[in-house]
């Protein structure tokens, strides 16, 4: 009998297509059996490219009809909580992309649903699996520099094009296109109305996007909860 995990993807966009779907296949222990996204044309492109048995434009229908062991929730940030909680209540494990949620009450509700269902809820903080950070974490835990009192982390990313341009810059796409092998049509006007430029959908700017990784790394390396949180935005 096939022992592979049956995976569904809710929000089969750029990241799921260049990372999640091919990476699951590479493990040999999981098979993506269903995908979901609202754009029917691009949904069909992804289904054909990866030969995925079932494709849906409504995640609720997918959860009802597809036999699944786990789902990836890779929707826009403000749409993480509802499908995550619904999947957990159906007894399905969930890997939700970061940031986990844009509101603390949503995040707590997601954790409560996982606890009640006794299922795994994991957030996509892949930086913890990178060798450089694993090495740093190990050295800190071993006391290589003594007691840790403070961590400073500075990140600099050029992503203004998310809300200033109509297309993702060509130099950024080269690797993505090669990894996906899908038609160029998949990327036409990719940023025209893209949700990353919408403060309501994204949570505003790059902090809610890449900043989630940085905060996660600091908390992990420090191995302690924050004593105080101060924030400002513009």
Secondary structure, 3 states (H helix, E strand, C coil): CCCCEEEEEECCCHHHHHHHHHHHHHHCCEEEEEEECCCHHHHHHHHHHHCCCEEECCHHHHHHHCCCCEEEECCCHHHHHHHHHHHHHCCCEEEECCCCCCCHHHHHHHHHHHHHHCCCEEECCHHHHCHHHHHHHHHHHCCCCCCCCCCCCCCCCCCCHHHHCCCCCHHHHHHHHHHHCCCHHHHCCCCCCCHHHCHHHHCCCCCCCCHHHHHHHHHHHHCCCCCCCCCCCC
